[in-house]
Amino acid sequence: MSETLTIRDGTSEDLATIVQIEKKSFDDPFTLDLFVTLLESFPEGFRVYMVREKVVGYCITYPMKRQRAVVIASIAVLPEFRHRGIGKSLMEDAISLSKKYHAAGIVDKLVLQVAEDNSSARSLYSRFGFENRSLIRNYYGRRKHGIEMELDLER
């Protein structure tokens, strides 16, 4: 029996589940209020991954026109659903959305920040062509550095 797998636009009804995934994924999770703001400000970039009828992952992006970039604000998958290609599918979806904005002449790159010690995420991003741009000291707290990574959409 195969599972029904879908990526769709997120809605306000998904917010409670997204907050729970965020809490299970990060030491310093985003708040519900921040997710509400992200959903209201750029609903097109608020995407969820469904297994059957359940949200098991999400990727949230938004454009920063002055920097000619799409930013991945947060991407996460429930721990029990990791290593199944869901993160990869969400990244492909985010890249596809970013390329639409690139084709319209609005952005040139896709950027994200990742914990320096999150080697599995950094490896995933590198496979998509993201390159390290800068070290962000204490980004995730004292002695918890982040790395800004960037994907050039011209390629």
C-alpha positions in Angstrom: 0.0 0.0 0.0 1.6 3.3 -1.0 1.3 6.5 0.9 -0.3 9.6 -0.5 2.4 12.3 -0.6 1.8 15.9 -1.5 3.3 19.4 -1.2 0.6 22.1 -1.0 0.2 25.7 0.2 0.0 25.9 4.0 -3.0 27.5 5.7 -3.8 28.9 9.1 -5.2 25.5 10.0 -1.7 24.1 9.6 -0.1 26.5 12.0 -0.4 24.5 15.3 1.2 21.4 13.6 4.0 23.6 12.1 4.8 25.0 15.5 5.0 21.5 16.9 7.4 20.4 14.1 9.4 23.5 14.7 9.7 22.7 18.5 10.8 19.2 17.8 13.4 20.4 15.3 15.1 23.4 16.8 16.5 24.5 20.2 15.2 28.0 19.7 12.0 27.6 17.7 10.0 30.3 15.9 6.8 31.4 17.7 3.3 31.0 16.5 3.1 34.8 16.0 6.1 34.7 13.7 4.6 31.9 11.6 1.3 33.9 11.4 3.3 36.9 10.1 5.2 34.8 7.5 1.9 33.2 6.3 0.1 36.6 6.0 3.0 38.4 4.4 3.9 35.8 1.7 1.4 32.9 1.5 2.9 31.6 -1.7 6.1 30.7 0.1 4.3 28.8 3.0 4.5 25.2 1.9 3.7 22.0 3.7 4.5 18.3 3.0 1.6 15.9 3.6 1.7 12.2 4.2 -1.9 11.0 3.8 -3.8 13.7 5.6 -1.0 14.7 8.0 1.4 17.6 7.8 4.9 16.1 8.4 7.1 18.9 7.2 7.2 22.4 5.9 9.4 25.0 4.1 8.7 28.7 4.4 10.3 31.2 2.1 9.9 34.9 1.5 11.4 37.4 -1.0 13.8 40.1 0.1 13.6 42.4 -3.0 16.3 44.8 -1.9 18.8 42.0 -1.7 17.4 40.3 -4.8 17.0 37.1 -2.8 14.4 34.5 -1.7 15.1 33.5 1.9 14.3 30.2 3.4 13.0 31.2 6.8 12.5 27.7 8.1 12.5 24.1 6.8 11.8 21.1 9.0 10.5 17.6 9.0 9.1 15.6 11.9 11.9 13.4 13.4 10.0 10.2 12.7 9.7 11.1 9.0 13.3 12.2 8.3 15.6 10.3 5.9 12.7 9.6 3.5 13.4 12.4 1.0 10.9 14.8 2.4 13.5 17.5 3.0 14.8 17.0 -0.5 11.3 17.4 -2.0 10.7 20.6 0.1 14.0 22.0 -1.1 13.1 21.2 -4.8 9.8 23.0 -4.3 11.5 26.1 -2.8 14.0 26.2 -5.6 11.2 25.9 -8.2 9.4 28.8 -6.5 12.6 30.9 -6.4 13.3 30.2 -10.1 9.9 31.7 -11.0 10.9 34.9 -9.2 14.3 34.8 -10.9 12.6 34.4 -14.3 10.5 37.5 -13.5 13.7 39.4 -12.8 13.0 39.9 -9.1 15.7 37.7 -7.5 19.1 36.3 -8.3 19.7 33.9 -5.3 18.1 31.7 -2.7 19.7 32.0 0.8 19.4 30.3 4.1 21.1 30.1 7.5 22.0 26.8 9.1 23.6 25.8 12.3 27.4 25.2 11.8 27.1 21.8 13.5 24.1 20.6 11.5 26.1 18.5 9.1 23.2 16.6 7.6 21.3 19.8 6.6 24.5 21.4 5.3 25.1 18.3 3.2 21.6 18.4 1.8 22.0 22.0 0.8 25.4 21.5 -0.7 23.9 18.7 -2.9 21.6 21.3 -4.4 24.5 23.7 -5.1 24.3 25.9 -2.1 27.7 27.4 -1.2 28.9 28.8 2.1 28.9 32.6 2.1 29.7 33.6 5.7 30.0 32.5 9.2 27.5 34.2 11.6 28.9 34.1 15.0 26.6 33.3 17.9 23.6 33.2 15.5 21.9 30.4 17.4 23.1 31.5 20.9 26.4 31.7 22.6 29.0 29.7 20.7 26.3 28.4 18.4 27.4 29.7 15.1 25.4 29.8 11.9 26.5 29.6 8.3 24.8 31.6 5.6 24.5 29.5 2.4 23.5 30.7 -1.0 22.3 29.2 -4.2 23.0 31.2 -7.4 19.8 31.0 -9.5 21.8 32.0 -12.6 23.2 28.5 -12.8 
